Amino acid sequence: MRNVAAGIPVPEVEKPNALSSSVLAQEAQGAIRRAFPCEGDLRVRYLWSTDGGSRFRANWFREVDGKTMIVKSLLLCVARAEDGLVAQDETAVR
């Protein structure tokens, strides 16, 4: 697909499908909380999926000096395993 006006290719983004092996952000939150305990309000955003799992940006927000700030941010891969969901940090990989 192309952005005709600018002549720039627009990347195709896989959208999660409840019937596929993709993991939805709501499902991923529990696995992320277990694997990466951190104080603060966790917000998870879906990025993309491959056969190896679904990628998410996880941000933990906390009040610091009267301002809400991100205190931790990770790029994570969440994949289905036999015993549930597994979250792995891929922040330094990319």
PDB file of N, CA, C and O in Angstrom, chain B, residues numbered from 101:
ATOM      1  N   MET B 101       0.849  -1.168   0.000  1.00  0.00           N
ATOM      2  CA  MET B 101       0.000   0.000   0.000  1.00  0.00           C
ATOM      3  C   MET B 101       0.896   1.233   0.000  1.00  0.00           C
ATOM      4  O   MET B 101       1.953   1.222   0.631  1.00  0.00           O
ATOM      5  N   ARG B 102       0.494   2.303  -0.699  1.00  0.00           N
ATOM      6  CA  ARG B 102       1.274   3.536  -0.789  1.00  0.00           C
ATOM      7  C   ARG B 102       0.441   4.740  -0.367  1.00  0.00           C
ATOM      8  O   ARG B 102      -0.767   4.804  -0.593  1.00  0.00           O
ATOM      9  N   ASN B 103       1.119   5.670   0.242  1.00  0.00           N
ATOM     10  CA  ASN B 103       0.532   6.975   0.480  1.00  0.00           C
ATOM     11  C   ASN B 103       0.672   7.707  -0.839  1.00  0.00           C
ATOM     12  O   ASN B 103       1.744   8.229  -1.143  1.00  0.00           O
ATOM     13  N   VAL B 104      -0.397   7.754  -1.632  1.00  0.00           N
ATOM     14  CA  VAL B 104      -0.349   8.264  -2.992  1.00  0.00           C
ATOM     15  C   VAL B 104       0.108   9.709  -3.028  1.00  0.00           C
ATOM     16  O   VAL B 104       0.893  10.082  -3.901  1.00  0.00           O
ATOM     17  N   ALA B 105      -0.353  10.514  -2.121  1.00  0.00           N
ATOM     18  CA  ALA B 105      -0.024  11.937  -2.125  1.00  0.00           C
ATOM     19  C   ALA B 105       1.478  12.156  -1.964  1.00  0.00           C
ATOM     20  O   ALA B 105       2.050  13.026  -2.621  1.00  0.00           O
ATOM     21  N   ALA B 106       2.108  11.393  -1.114  1.00  0.00           N
ATOM     22  CA  ALA B 106       3.534  11.587  -0.851  1.00  0.00           C
ATOM     23  C   ALA B 106       4.397  10.593  -1.609  1.00  0.00           C
ATOM     24  O   ALA B 106       5.616  10.761  -1.660  1.00  0.00           O
ATOM     25  N   GLY B 107       3.798   9.556  -2.204  1.00  0.00           N
ATOM     26  CA  GLY B 107       4.571   8.539  -2.902  1.00  0.00           C
ATOM     27  C   GLY B 107       5.408   7.680  -1.982  1.00  0.00           C
ATOM     28  O   GLY B 107       6.397   7.086  -2.412  1.00  0.00           O
ATOM     29  N   ILE B 108       5.023   7.607  -0.719  1.00  0.00           N
ATOM     30  CA  ILE B 108       5.785   6.865   0.286  1.00  0.00           C
ATOM     31  C   ILE B 108       5.087   5.545   0.572  1.00  0.00           C
ATOM     32  O   ILE B 108       3.873   5.521   0.778  1.00  0.00           O
ATOM     33  N   PRO B 109       5.849   4.424   0.589  1.00  0.00           N
ATOM     34  CA  PRO B 109       5.224   3.154   0.943  1.00  0.00           C
ATOM     35  C   PRO B 109       4.748   3.178   2.394  1.00  0.00           C
ATOM     36  O   PRO B 109       5.463   3.643   3.282  1.00  0.00           O
ATOM     37  N   VAL B 110       3.560   2.685   2.623  1.00  0.00           N
ATOM     38  CA  VAL B 110       3.003   2.601   3.972  1.00  0.00           C
ATOM     39  C   VAL B 110       3.125   1.149   4.419  1.00  0.00           C
ATOM     40  O   VAL B 110       2.602   0.257   3.752  1.00  0.00           O
ATOM     41  N   PRO B 111       3.821   0.889   5.562  1.00  0.00           N
ATOM     42  CA  PRO B 111       4.006  -0.498   5.983  1.00  0.00           C
ATOM     43  C   PRO B 111       2.690  -1.151   6.377  1.00  0.00           C
ATOM     44  O   PRO B 111       1.816  -0.523   6.975  1.00  0.00           O
ATOM     45  N   GLU B 112       2.571  -2.415   6.031  1.00  0.00           N
ATOM     46  CA  GLU B 112       1.404  -3.194   6.437  1.00  0.00           C
ATOM     47  C   GLU B 112       1.614  -3.607   7.896  1.00  0.00           C
ATOM     48  O   GLU B 112       2.677  -4.115   8.249  1.00  0.00           O
ATOM     49  N   VAL B 113       0.623  -3.394   8.725  1.00  0.00           N
ATOM     50  CA  VAL B 113       0.721  -3.738  10.134  1.00  0.00           C
ATOM     51  C   VAL B 113      -0.272  -4.836  10.436  1.00  0.00           C
ATOM     52  O   VAL B 113      -1.457  -4.733  10.121  1.00  0.00           O
ATOM     53  N   GLU B 114       0.236  -5.896  11.056  1.00  0.00           N
ATOM     54  CA  GLU B 114      -0.658  -6.988  11.432  1.00  0.00           C
ATOM     55  C   GLU B 114      -1.511  -6.558  12.612  1.00  0.00           C
ATOM     56  O   GLU B 114      -0.994  -6.036  13.600  1.00  0.00           O
ATOM     57  N   LYS B 115      -2.790  -6.773  12.515  1.00  0.00           N
ATOM     58  CA  LYS B 115      -3.686  -6.496  13.626  1.00  0.00           C
ATOM     59  C   LYS B 115      -3.961  -7.801  14.358  1.00  0.00           C
ATOM     60  O   LYS B 115      -4.118  -8.841  13.719  1.00  0.00           O
ATOM     61  N   PRO B 116      -4.022  -7.767  15.679  1.00  0.00           N
ATOM     62  CA  PRO B 116      -4.270  -9.010  16.403  1.00  0.00           C
ATOM     63  C   PRO B 116      -5.658  -9.550  16.112  1.00  0.00           C
ATOM     64  O   PRO B 116      -6.611  -8.791  15.934  1.00  0.00           O
ATOM     65  N   ASN B 117      -5.758 -10.841  16.066  1.00  0.00           N
ATOM     66  CA  ASN B 117      -7.018 -11.528  15.818  1.00  0.00           C
ATOM     67  C   ASN B 117      -7.255 -12.454  17.000  1.00  0.00           C
ATOM     68  O   ASN B 117      -6.380 -13.248  17.344  1.00  0.00           O
ATOM     69  N   ALA B 118      -8.398 -12.367  17.615  1.00  0.00           N
ATOM     70  CA  ALA B 118      -8.682 -13.157  18.814  1.00  0.00           C
ATOM     71  C   ALA B 118      -8.547 -14.647  18.561  1.00  0.00           C
ATOM     72  O   ALA B 118      -8.303 -15.405  19.500  1.00  0.00           O
ATOM     73  N   LEU B 119      -8.700 -15.097  17.302  1.00  0.00           N
ATOM     74  CA  LEU B 119      -8.628 -16.514  17.001  1.00  0.00           C
ATOM     75  C   LEU B 119      -7.212 -16.960  16.647  1.00  0.00           C
ATOM     76  O   LEU B 119      -6.974 -18.158  16.494  1.00  0.00           O
ATOM     77  N   SER B 120      -6.266 -16.029  16.513  1.00  0.00           N
ATOM     78  CA  SER B 120      -4.903 -16.387  16.118  1.00  0.00           C
ATOM     79  C   SER B 120      -4.036 -16.584  17.358  1.00  0.00           C
ATOM     80  O   SER B 120      -4.517 -16.532  18.490  1.00  0.00           O
ATOM     81  N   SER B 121      -2.754 -16.811  17.115  1.00  0.00           N
ATOM     82  CA  SER B 121      -1.823 -16.972  18.225  1.00  0.00           C
ATOM     83  C   SER B 121      -1.361 -15.627  18.764  1.00  0.00           C
ATOM     84  O   SER B 121      -0.590 -15.583  19.723  1.00  0.00           O
ATOM     85  N   SER B 122      -1.817 -14.526  18.164  1.00  0.00           N
ATOM     86  CA  SER B 122      -1.470 -13.199  18.652  1.00  0.00           C
ATOM     87  C   SER B 122      -2.004 -13.015  20.065  1.00  0.00           C
ATOM     88  O   SER B 122      -2.999 -13.621  20.462  1.00  0.00           O
ATOM     89  N   VAL B 123      -1.319 -12.168  20.804  1.00  0.00           N
ATOM     90  CA  VAL B 123      -1.706 -11.890  22.186  1.00  0.00           C
ATOM     91  C   VAL B 123      -2.258 -10.474  22.233  1.00  0.00           C
ATOM     92  O   VAL B 123      -1.638  -9.548  21.711  1.00  0.00           O
ATOM     93  N   LEU B 124      -3.394 -10.304  22.842  1.00  0.00           N
ATOM     94  CA  LEU B 124      -3.994  -8.978  22.983  1.00  0.00           C
ATOM     95  C   LEU B 124      -3.386  -8.256  24.185  1.00  0.00           C
ATOM     96  O   LEU B 124      -2.930  -8.897  25.132  1.00  0.00           O
ATOM     97  N   ALA B 125      -3.380  -6.933  24.144  1.00  0.00           N
ATOM     98  CA  ALA B 125      -2.787  -6.132  25.215  1.00  0.00           C
ATOM     99  C   ALA B 125      -3.405  -6.451  26.571  1.00  0.00           C
ATOM    100  O   ALA B 125      -2.704  -6.496  27.583  1.00  0.00           O
ATOM    101  N   GLN B 126      -4.710  -6.672  26.591  1.00  0.00           N
ATOM    102  CA  GLN B 126      -5.382  -6.988  27.854  1.00  0.00           C
ATOM    103  C   GLN B 126      -4.866  -8.305  28.424  1.00  0.00           C
ATOM    104  O   GLN B 126      -4.686  -8.430  29.636  1.00  0.00           O
ATOM    105  N   GLU B 127      -4.629  -9.286  27.558  1.00  0.00           N
ATOM    106  CA  GLU B 127      -4.091 -10.572  28.001  1.00  0.00           C
ATOM    107  C   GLU B 127      -2.647 -10.429  28.468  1.00  0.00           C
ATOM    108  O   GLU B 127      -2.234 -11.068  29.435  1.00  0.00           O
ATOM    109  N   ALA B 128      -1.889  -9.595  27.781  1.00  0.00           N
ATOM    110  CA  ALA B 128      -0.455  -9.457  28.050  1.00  0.00           C
ATOM    111  C   ALA B 128      -0.165  -8.802  29.393  1.00  0.00           C
ATOM    112  O   ALA B 128       0.877  -9.068  29.993  1.00  0.00           O
ATOM    113  N   GLN B 129      -1.053  -7.961  29.872  1.00  0.00           N
ATOM    114  CA  GLN B 129      -0.781  -7.214  31.105  1.00  0.00           C
ATOM    115  C   GLN B 129      -0.430  -8.117  32.282  1.00  0.00           C
ATOM    116  O   GLN B 129       0.509  -7.830  33.024  1.00  0.00           O
ATOM    117  N   GLY B 130      -1.170  -9.196  32.458  1.00  0.00           N
ATOM    118  CA  GLY B 130      -0.895 -10.102  33.575  1.00  0.00           C
ATOM    119  C   GLY B 130       0.485 -10.722  33.478  1.00  0.00           C
ATOM    120  O   GLY B 130       1.211 -10.777  34.471  1.00  0.00           O
ATOM    121  N   ALA B 131       0.860 -11.192  32.289  1.00  0.00           N
ATOM    122  CA  ALA B 131       2.178 -11.796  32.085  1.00  0.00           C
ATOM    123  C   ALA B 131       3.285 -10.765  32.308  1.00  0.00           C
ATOM    124  O   ALA B 131       4.334 -11.082  32.869  1.00  0.00           O
ATOM    125  N   ILE B 132       3.045  -9.542  31.867  1.00  0.00           N
ATOM    126  CA  ILE B 132       4.043  -8.481  32.044  1.00  0.00           C
ATOM    127  C   ILE B 132       4.203  -8.134  33.517  1.00  0.00           C
ATOM    128  O   ILE B 132       5.324  -7.970  33.999  1.00  0.00           O
ATOM    129  N   ARG B 133       3.094  -8.023  34.231  1.00  0.00           N
ATOM    130  CA  ARG B 133       3.165  -7.715  35.673  1.00  0.00           C
ATOM    131  C   ARG B 133       3.924  -8.791  36.442  1.00  0.00           C
ATOM    132  O   ARG B 133       4.690  -8.484  37.355  1.00  0.00           O
ATOM    133  N   ARG B 134       3.706 -10.067  36.068  1.00  0.00           N
ATOM    134  CA  ARG B 134       4.406 -11.165  36.760  1.00  0.00           C
ATOM    135  C   ARG B 134       5.905 -11.165  36.452  1.00  0.00           C
ATOM    136  O   ARG B 134       6.727 -11.382  37.342  1.00  0.00           O
ATOM    137  N   ALA B 135       6.251 -10.922  35.200  1.00  0.00           N
ATOM    138  CA  ALA B 135       7.652 -10.997  34.790  1.00  0.00           C
ATOM    139  C   ALA B 135       8.455  -9.754  35.168  1.00  0.00           C
ATOM    140  O   ALA B 135       9.659  -9.846  35.406  1.00  0.00           O
ATOM    141  N   PHE B 136       7.800  -8.597  35.225  1.00  0.00           N
ATOM    142  CA  PHE B 136       8.492  -7.337  35.479  1.00  0.00           C
ATOM    143  C   PHE B 136       7.753  -6.525  36.535  1.00  0.00           C
ATOM    144  O   PHE B 136       7.106  -5.527  36.216  1.00  0.00           O
ATOM    145  N   PRO B 137       7.851  -6.953  37.792  1.00  0.00           N
ATOM    146  CA  PRO B 137       7.153  -6.201  38.843  1.00  0.00           C
ATOM    147  C   PRO B 137       7.781  -4.811  39.000  1.00  0.00           C
ATOM    148  O   PRO B 137       8.999  -4.672  39.113  1.00  0.00           O
ATOM    149  N   CYS B 138       6.931  -3.805  39.004  1.00  0.00           N
ATOM    150  CA  CYS B 138       7.393  -2.421  39.134  1.00  0.00           C
ATOM    151  C   CYS B 138       6.240  -1.602  39.690  1.00  0.00           C
ATOM    152  O   CYS B 138       5.087  -1.787  39.300  1.00  0.00           O
ATOM    153  N   GLU B 139       6.563  -0.694  40.606  1.00  0.00           N
ATOM    154  CA  GLU B 139       5.532   0.185  41.141  1.00  0.00           C
ATOM    155  C   GLU B 139       5.094   1.166  40.070  1.00  0.00           C
ATOM    156  O   GLU B 139       5.908   1.643  39.281  1.00  0.00           O
ATOM    157  N   GLY B 140       3.832   1.457  40.048  1.00  0.00           N
ATOM    158  CA  GLY B 140       3.314   2.445  39.117  1.00  0.00           C
ATOM    159  C   GLY B 140       2.148   1.901  38.316  1.00  0.00           C
ATOM    160  O   GLY B 140       1.787   0.728  38.410  1.00  0.00           O
ATOM    161  N   ASP B 141       1.576   2.784  37.534  1.00  0.00           N
ATOM    162  CA  ASP B 141       0.433   2.460  36.678  1.00  0.00           C
ATOM    163  C   ASP B 141       0.968   1.903  35.364  1.00  0.00           C
ATOM    164  O   ASP B 141       1.605   2.630  34.602  1.00  0.00           O
ATOM    165  N   LEU B 142       0.719   0.621  35.088  1.00  0.00           N
ATOM    166  CA  LEU B 142       1.196  -0.030  33.872  1.00  0.00           C
ATOM    167  C   LEU B 142       0.239   0.236  32.727  1.00  0.00           C
ATOM    168  O   LEU B 142      -0.967   0.023  32.849  1.00  0.00           O
ATOM    169  N   ARG B 143       0.783   0.703  31.614  1.00  0.00           N
ATOM    170  CA  ARG B 143       0.001   0.896  30.387  1.00  0.00           C
ATOM    171  C   ARG B 143       0.714   0.138  29.276  1.00  0.00           C
ATOM    172  O   ARG B 143       1.909   0.323  29.045  1.00  0.00           O
ATOM    173  N   VAL B 144      -0.042  -0.721  28.590  1.00  0.00           N
ATOM    174  CA  VAL B 144       0.522  -1.584  27.560  1.00  0.00           C
ATOM    175  C   VAL B 144      -0.072  -1.218  26.211  1.00  0.00           C
ATOM    176  O   VAL B 144      -1.288  -1.080  26.080  1.00  0.00           O
ATOM    177  N   ARG B 145       0.788  -1.062  25.206  1.00  0.00           N
ATOM    178  CA  ARG B 145       0.340  -0.724  23.858  1.00  0.00           C
ATOM    179  C   ARG B 145       0.830  -1.794  22.885  1.00  0.00           C
ATOM    180  O   ARG B 145       2.019  -2.112  22.843  1.00  0.00           O
ATOM    181  N   TYR B 146      -0.094  -2.341  22.108  1.00  0.00           N
ATOM    182  CA  TYR B 146       0.226  -3.348  21.092  1.00  0.00           C
ATOM    183  C   TYR B 146       0.990  -2.690  19.951  1.00  0.00           C
ATOM    184  O   TYR B 146       0.635  -1.594  19.515  1.00  0.00           O
ATOM    185  N   LEU B 147       2.051  -3.361  19.458  1.00  0.00           N
ATOM    186  CA  LEU B 147       2.824  -2.841  18.336  1.00  0.00           C
ATOM    187  C   LEU B 147       2.675  -3.712  17.095  1.00  0.00           C
ATOM    188  O   LEU B 147       2.189  -3.232  16.071  1.00  0.00           O
ATOM    189  N   TRP B 148       3.085  -4.992  17.157  1.00  0.00           N
ATOM    190  CA  TRP B 148       2.951  -5.903  16.018  1.00  0.00           C
ATOM    191  C   TRP B 148       3.079  -7.343  16.490  1.00  0.00           C
ATOM    192  O   TRP B 148       3.478  -7.608  17.624  1.00  0.00           O
ATOM    193  N   SER B 149       2.730  -8.276  15.594  1.00  0.00           N
ATOM    194  CA  SER B 149       2.837  -9.704  15.901  1.00  0.00           C
ATOM    195  C   SER B 149       3.583 -10.422  14.791  1.00  0.00           C
ATOM    196  O   SER B 149       3.512 -10.036  13.625  1.00  0.00           O
ATOM    197  N   THR B 150       4.299 -11.472  15.171  1.00  0.00           N
ATOM    198  CA  THR B 150       4.948 -12.391  14.247  1.00  0.00           C
ATOM    199  C   THR B 150       4.692 -13.795  14.780  1.00  0.00           C
ATOM    200  O   THR B 150       4.016 -13.969  15.794  1.00  0.00           O
ATOM    201  N   ASP B 151       5.233 -14.790  14.094  1.00  0.00           N
ATOM    202  CA  ASP B 151       5.076 -16.164  14.590  1.00  0.00           C
ATOM    203  C   ASP B 151       5.731 -16.346  15.952  1.00  0.00           C
ATOM    204  O   ASP B 151       5.345 -17.234  16.712  1.00  0.00           O
ATOM    205  N   GLY B 152       6.722 -15.510  16.268  1.00  0.00           N
ATOM    206  CA  GLY B 152       7.438 -15.628  17.534  1.00  0.00           C
ATOM    207  C   GLY B 152       6.740 -14.973  18.712  1.00  0.00           C
ATOM    208  O   GLY B 152       7.207 -15.106  19.843  1.00  0.00           O
ATOM    209  N   GLY B 153       5.644 -14.275  18.489  1.00  0.00           N
ATOM    210  CA  GLY B 153       4.924 -13.623  19.578  1.00  0.00           C
ATOM    211  C   GLY B 153       4.474 -12.227  19.193  1.00  0.00           C
ATOM    212  O   GLY B 153       4.686 -11.779  18.067  1.00  0.00           O
ATOM    213  N   SER B 154       3.857 -11.554  20.132  1.00  0.00           N
ATOM    214  CA  SER B 154       3.352 -10.199  19.916  1.00  0.00           C
ATOM    215  C   SER B 154       4.246  -9.212  20.657  1.00  0.00           C
ATOM    216  O   SER B 154       4.678  -9.475  21.779  1.00  0.00           O
ATOM    217  N   ARG B 155       4.519  -8.072  20.020  1.00  0.00           N
ATOM    218  CA  ARG B 155       5.372  -7.053  20.638  1.00  0.00           C
ATOM    219  C   ARG B 155       4.504  -5.950  21.216  1.00  0.00           C
ATOM    220  O   ARG B 155       3.504  -5.528  20.637  1.00  0.00           O
ATOM    221  N   PHE B 156       4.941  -5.502  22.398  1.00  0.00           N
ATOM    222  CA  PHE B 156       4.228  -4.461  23.130  1.00  0.00           C
ATOM    223  C   PHE B 156       5.211  -3.452  23.671  1.00  0.00           C
ATOM    224  O   PHE B 156       6.363  -3.781  23.953  1.00  0.00           O
ATOM    225  N   ARG B 157       4.754  -2.217  23.816  1.00  0.00           N
ATOM    226  CA  ARG B 157       5.484  -1.205  24.574  1.00  0.00           C
ATOM    227  C   ARG B 157       4.797  -1.141  25.922  1.00  0.00           C
ATOM    228  O   ARG B 157       3.596  -0.885  26.003  1.00  0.00           O
ATOM    229  N   ALA B 158       5.556  -1.375  26.980  1.00  0.00           N
ATOM    230  CA  ALA B 158       5.020  -1.306  28.340  1.00  0.00           C
ATOM    231  C   ALA B 158       5.639  -0.103  29.036  1.00  0.00           C
ATOM    232  O   ALA B 158       6.862   0.007  29.126  1.00  0.00           O
ATOM    233  N   ASN B 159       4.804   0.790  29.522  1.00  0.00           N
ATOM    234  CA  ASN B 159       5.256   1.967  30.258  1.00  0.00           C
ATOM    235  C   ASN B 159       4.643   1.947  31.653  1.00  0.00           C
ATOM    236  O   ASN B 159       3.448   1.703  31.820  1.00  0.00           O
ATOM    237  N   TRP B 160       5.484   2.207  32.649  1.00  0.00           N
ATOM    238  CA  TRP B 160       5.012   2.340  34.021  1.00  0.00           C
ATOM    239  C   TRP B 160       5.056   3.812  34.379  1.00  0.00           C
ATOM    240  O   TRP B 160       6.108   4.445  34.285  1.00  0.00           O
ATOM    241  N   PHE B 161       3.925   4.359  34.788  1.00  0.00           N
ATOM    242  CA  PHE B 161       3.806   5.771  35.145  1.00  0.00           C
ATOM    243  C   PHE B 161       3.692   5.896  36.657  1.00  0.00           C
ATOM    244  O   PHE B 161       3.089   5.053  37.321  1.00  0.00           O
ATOM    245  N   ARG B 162       4.288   6.972  37.192  1.00  0.00           N
ATOM    246  CA  ARG B 162       4.196   7.238  38.615  1.00  0.00           C
ATOM    247  C   ARG B 162       4.299   8.744  38.839  1.00  0.00           C
ATOM    248  O   ARG B 162       4.893   9.471  38.042  1.00  0.00           O
ATOM    249  N   GLU B 163       3.722   9.180  39.911  1.00  0.00           N
ATOM    250  CA  GLU B 163       3.779  10.585  40.294  1.00  0.00           C
ATOM    251  C   GLU B 163       5.184  10.875  40.858  1.00  0.00           C
ATOM    252  O   GLU B 163       5.605  10.256  41.836  1.00  0.00           O
ATOM    253  N   VAL B 164       5.900  11.821  40.232  1.00  0.00           N
ATOM    254  CA  VAL B 164       7.242  12.213  40.676  1.00  0.00           C
ATOM    255  C   VAL B 164       7.277  13.733  40.771  1.00  0.00           C
ATOM    256  O   VAL B 164       7.102  14.432  39.773  1.00  0.00           O
ATOM    257  N   ASP B 165       7.501  14.227  41.957  1.00  0.00           N
ATOM    258  CA  ASP B 165       7.539  15.678  42.187  1.00  0.00           C
ATOM    259  C   ASP B 165       6.299  16.384  41.647  1.00  0.00           C
ATOM    260  O   ASP B 165       6.400  17.465  41.067  1.00  0.00           O
ATOM    261  N   GLY B 166       5.137  15.778  41.836  1.00  0.00           N
ATOM    262  CA  GLY B 166       3.875  16.375  41.428  1.00  0.00           C
ATOM    263  C   GLY B 166       3.535  16.211  39.957  1.00  0.00           C
ATOM    264  O   GLY B 166       2.515  16.727  39.502  1.00  0.00           O
ATOM    265  N   LYS B 167       4.370  15.501  39.201  1.00  0.00           N
ATOM    266  CA  LYS B 167       4.120  15.284  37.779  1.00  0.00           C
ATOM    267  C   LYS B 167       4.030  13.787  37.504  1.00  0.00           C
ATOM    268  O   LYS B 167       4.748  12.995  38.114  1.00  0.00           O
ATOM    269  N   THR B 168       3.148  13.402  36.587  1.00  0.00           N
ATOM    270  CA  THR B 168       3.060  12.000  36.175  1.00  0.00           C
ATOM    271  C   THR B 168       4.135  11.751  35.130  1.00  0.00           C
ATOM    272  O   THR B 168       4.150  12.389  34.077  1.00  0.00           O
ATOM    273  N   MET B 169       5.038  10.814  35.428  1.00  0.00           N
ATOM    274  CA  MET B 169       6.160  10.543  34.534  1.00  0.00           C
ATOM    275  C   MET B 169       6.317   9.051  34.286  1.00  0.00           C
ATOM    276  O   MET B 169       5.904   8.226  35.101  1.00  0.00           O
ATOM    277  N   ILE B 170       6.920   8.714  33.144  1.00  0.00           N
ATOM    278  CA  ILE B 170       7.263   7.320  32.875  1.00  0.00           C
ATOM    279  C   ILE B 170       8.510   7.002  33.692  1.00  0.00           C
ATOM    280  O   ILE B 170       9.540   7.662  33.557  1.00  0.00           O
ATOM    281  N   VAL B 171       8.400   5.974  34.548  1.00  0.00           N
ATOM    282  CA  VAL B 171       9.542   5.587  35.371  1.00  0.00           C
ATOM    283  C   VAL B 171      10.244   4.342  34.825  1.00  0.00           C
ATOM    284  O   VAL B 171      11.372   4.038  35.213  1.00  0.00           O
ATOM    285  N   LYS B 172       9.574   3.631  33.931  1.00  0.00           N
ATOM    286  CA  LYS B 172      10.179   2.456  33.297  1.00  0.00           C
ATOM    287  C   LYS B 172       9.463   2.220  31.971  1.00  0.00           C
ATOM    288  O   LYS B 172       8.240   2.335  31.889  1.00  0.00           O
ATOM    289  N   SER B 173      10.234   1.889  30.929  1.00  0.00           N
ATOM    290  CA  SER B 173       9.654   1.642  29.616  1.00  0.00           C
ATOM    291  C   SER B 173      10.399   0.476  28.972  1.00  0.00           C
ATOM    292  O   SER B 173      11.628   0.479  28.911  1.00  0.00           O
ATOM    293  N   LEU B 174       9.652  -0.522  28.490  1.00  0.00           N
ATOM    294  CA  LEU B 174      10.261  -1.708  27.890  1.00  0.00           C
ATOM    295  C   LEU B 174       9.571  -2.081  26.586  1.00  0.00           C
ATOM    296  O   LEU B 174       8.365  -1.888  26.432  1.00  0.00           O
ATOM    297  N   LEU B 175      10.352  -2.621  25.644  1.00  0.00           N
ATOM    298  CA  LEU B 175       9.817  -3.269  24.459  1.00  0.00           C
ATOM    299  C   LEU B 175       9.780  -4.747  24.797  1.00  0.00           C
ATOM    300  O   LEU B 175      10.818  -5.340  25.089  1.00  0.00           O
ATOM    301  N   LEU B 176       8.602  -5.348  24.762  1.00  0.00           N
ATOM    302  CA  LEU B 176       8.445  -6.725  25.211  1.00  0.00           C
ATOM    303  C   LEU B 176       7.847  -7.614  24.143  1.00  0.00           C
ATOM    304  O   LEU B 176       7.042  -7.172  23.324  1.00  0.00           O
ATOM    305  N   CYS B 177       8.252  -8.879  24.164  1.00  0.00           N
ATOM    306  CA  CYS B 177       7.632  -9.910  23.341  1.00  0.00           C
ATOM    307  C   CYS B 177       6.831 -10.794  24.284  1.00  0.00           C
ATOM    308  O   CYS B 177       7.373 -11.327  25.252  1.00  0.00           O
ATOM    309  N   VAL B 178       5.552 -10.949  24.006  1.00  0.00           N
ATOM    310  CA  VAL B 178       4.697 -11.826  24.803  1.00  0.00           C
ATOM    311  C   VAL B 178       4.226 -12.943  23.884  1.00  0.00           C
ATOM    312  O   VAL B 178       3.629 -12.699  22.836  1.00  0.00           O
ATOM    313  N   ALA B 179       4.510 -14.178  24.302  1.00  0.00           N
ATOM    314  CA  ALA B 179       4.182 -15.340  23.478  1.00  0.00           C
ATOM    315  C   ALA B 179       3.394 -16.354  24.297  1.00  0.00           C
ATOM    316  O   ALA B 179       3.484 -16.405  25.524  1.00  0.00           O
ATOM    317  N   ARG B 180       2.629 -17.147  23.586  1.00  0.00           N
ATOM    318  CA  ARG B 180       1.871 -18.214  24.228  1.00  0.00           C
ATOM    319  C   ARG B 180       2.787 -19.414  24.458  1.00  0.00           C
ATOM    320  O   ARG B 180       3.555 -19.799  23.576  1.00  0.00           O
ATOM    321  N   ALA B 181       2.700 -19.996  25.643  1.00  0.00           N
ATOM    322  CA  ALA B 181       3.450 -21.202  25.980  1.00  0.00           C
ATOM    323  C   ALA B 181       2.449 -22.218  26.531  1.00  0.00           C
ATOM    324  O   ALA B 181       1.283 -21.895  26.758  1.00  0.00           O
ATOM    325  N   GLU B 182       2.912 -23.430  26.740  1.00  0.00           N
ATOM    326  CA  GLU B 182       2.012 -24.471  27.247  1.00  0.00           C
ATOM    327  C   GLU B 182       1.399 -24.102  28.587  1.00  0.00           C
ATOM    328  O   GLU B 182       0.248 -24.445  28.859  1.00  0.00           O
ATOM    329  N   ASP B 183       2.158 -23.405  29.428  1.00  0.00           N
ATOM    330  CA  ASP B 183       1.673 -23.060  30.765  1.00  0.00           C
ATOM    331  C   ASP B 183       1.170 -21.620  30.875  1.00  0.00           C
ATOM    332  O   ASP B 183       1.059 -21.091  31.981  1.00  0.00           O
ATOM    333  N   GLY B 184       0.868 -20.984  29.750  1.00  0.00           N
ATOM    334  CA  GLY B 184       0.324 -19.621  29.778  1.00  0.00           C
ATOM    335  C   GLY B 184       1.137 -18.682  28.911  1.00  0.00           C
ATOM    336  O   GLY B 184       1.776 -19.104  27.947  1.00  0.00           O
ATOM    337  N   LEU B 185       1.108 -17.409  29.259  1.00  0.00           N
ATOM    338  CA  LEU B 185       1.829 -16.396  28.493  1.00  0.00           C
ATOM    339  C   LEU B 185       3.199 -16.137  29.114  1.00  0.00           C
ATOM    340  O   LEU B 185       3.357 -16.152  30.334  1.00  0.00           O
ATOM    341  N   VAL B 186       4.183 -15.898  28.248  1.00  0.00           N
ATOM    342  CA  VAL B 186       5.546 -15.614  28.690  1.00  0.00           C
ATOM    343  C   VAL B 186       5.959 -14.265  28.118  1.00  0.00           C
ATOM    344  O   VAL B 186       5.801 -14.016  26.923  1.00  0.00           O
ATOM    345  N   ALA B 187       6.490 -13.393  28.978  1.00  0.00           N
ATOM    346  CA  ALA B 187       6.946 -12.068  28.542  1.00  0.00           C
ATOM    347  C   ALA B 187       8.465 -12.014  28.589  1.00  0.00           C
ATOM    348  O   ALA B 187       9.081 -12.413  29.578  1.00  0.00           O
ATOM    349  N   GLN B 188       9.072 -11.511  27.497  1.00  0.00           N
ATOM    350  CA  GLN B 188      10.526 -11.381  27.427  1.00  0.00           C
ATOM    351  C   GLN B 188      10.877  -9.956  27.041  1.00  0.00           C
ATOM    352  O   GLN B 188      10.226  -9.349  26.190  1.00  0.00           O
ATOM    353  N   ASP B 189      11.931  -9.421  27.687  1.00  0.00           N
ATOM    354  CA  ASP B 189      12.401  -8.069  27.398  1.00  0.00           C
ATOM    355  C   ASP B 189      13.212  -8.086  26.105  1.00  0.00           C
ATOM    356  O   ASP B 189      14.178  -8.840  25.990  1.00  0.00           O
ATOM    357  N   GLU B 190      12.829  -7.264  25.138  1.00  0.00           N
ATOM    358  CA  GLU B 190      13.567  -7.125  23.878  1.00  0.00           C
ATOM    359  C   GLU B 190      14.053  -5.690  23.693  1.00  0.00           C
ATOM    360  O   GLU B 190      14.393  -5.284  22.582  1.00  0.00           O
ATOM    361  N   THR B 191      14.085  -4.938  24.763  1.00  0.00           N
ATOM    362  CA  THR B 191      14.443  -3.530  24.685  1.00  0.00           C
ATOM    363  C   THR B 191      15.824  -3.330  24.071  1.00  0.00           C
ATOM    364  O   THR B 191      15.976  -2.492  23.182  1.00  0.00           O
ATOM    365  N   ALA B 192      16.815  -4.060  24.510  1.00  0.00           N
ATOM    366  CA  ALA B 192      18.192  -3.886  24.035  1.00  0.00           C
ATOM    367  C   ALA B 192      18.441  -4.599  22.711  1.00  0.00           C
ATOM    368  O   ALA B 192      19.449  -4.340  22.053  1.00  0.00           O
ATOM    369  N   VAL B 193      17.532  -5.501  22.308  1.00  0.00           N
ATOM    370  CA  VAL B 193      17.717  -6.294  21.099  1.00  0.00           C
ATOM    371  C   VAL B 193      17.521  -5.447  19.854  1.00  0.00           C
ATOM    372  O   VAL B 193      18.224  -5.641  18.863  1.00  0.00           O
ATOM    373  N   ARG B 194      16.598  -4.530  19.884  1.00  0.00           N
ATOM    374  CA  ARG B 194      16.259  -3.750  18.684  1.00  0.00           C
ATOM    375  C   ARG B 194      16.928  -2.406  18.697  1.00  0.00           C
ATOM    376  O   ARG B 194      16.754  -1.620  17.765  1.00  0.00           O
TER     377      ARG B 194
END
